[in-house]
């Protein structure tokens, strides 16, 4: 997560208690109780945490592991190392893998795209192992690739030893970490992500249904993945989009298929009911022009290096207050990206975020005459 977004959602968390008690027109109720070992509700755009419990506790992920399995395969496709129409030879190990199955047959060749869909829609462990072997030669090497991606995404409490999520004491993740790879999938691979919304799939004359019950119950839900083992309990990662707001909910360690669906729906309803997300400023947009001394140009354009996105209580947008604090004297040369001041956004007097205002262009030193003239003017100032 970028430092900008980290500051946004941490400041937001600090805001929520005093806001709900004293300042909001309609007080925000406390997040709902969730009957799960760990859970998290997060806004996709701002990374604001809207509800959580034990979100950084290491837990067995079961088949929600396959979100990372699919992500690693998607990356290989993007980099040109494999193709969707690759014919994947099914090994005896893949065919024998226990648990949920796509029902592939040993020594048959299956198109890679079909195996991906079988893993995503049907949660096929056999398909997962076949994909891992095709990408990396064997499942252990593929797990190392998964861990490389996890480290890059900042999944600091995650370690994978297989592509399926079958139990192993060294195979674990957290709700917060799974949210990171889920968000990365949605952001980087929107076309592939559409497969997570598919409700059923027919293969080998066997029709199997997606285990994510929310795909039938809530039309705003368009993914993502279920998981279950005896040790992990029933897990669900779900993402939903209503209007321009997308939320990601993770529940891990519930008692049944129905419980994981019910608890996840409760979280999503809470988030959409009481919060809204706004794109306040775009990266690179001109927010202010200021005077530059001793420069080849006399005006400097200021803006932000990253988009500024905030999740706030509903019906509070018009009460936001933005202020800029800019250096009084800016003297060339000025480098592009140089911090010139700061932008703060507050609600009811409470600071939501403070981000740097930066130069959106480079300004070199001016001529000798310009330097001499501005030096004299600065002396009088």
Secondary structure, DSSP 8 states (H G I E B T S, - for coil): --HHHHHHHHHHHHHHHHIIIII-SS---------SSEEEEEETTT--EEEEESTTS-B--GGGGHHHHHHHHHHHHHTTSS-TT-EEE--HHHHH--SS-----TT-EEEHHHHHHHHHHH--HHHHHHHHHHHHSSHHHHHHHHHHHHHHTT-TT-B-S-SS----TT-BB-HHHHHHHHHHHHHH-HHHHGGGG--EEEETTEEEE-S-THHHH-TTEEEEEEEEETTTEEEEEEEEEETTEEEEEEEEEESSHHHHHHHHHHHHHHHHHHEEEEEEE-TT---EEEE-BSBSSSEEEEE-SS-EEEEEETT-GGGEEEEEEE-S--BS-B-TT-EEEEEEEEETTEEEEEEEEEESS-B-B--HHHHHHHHHHHHH-
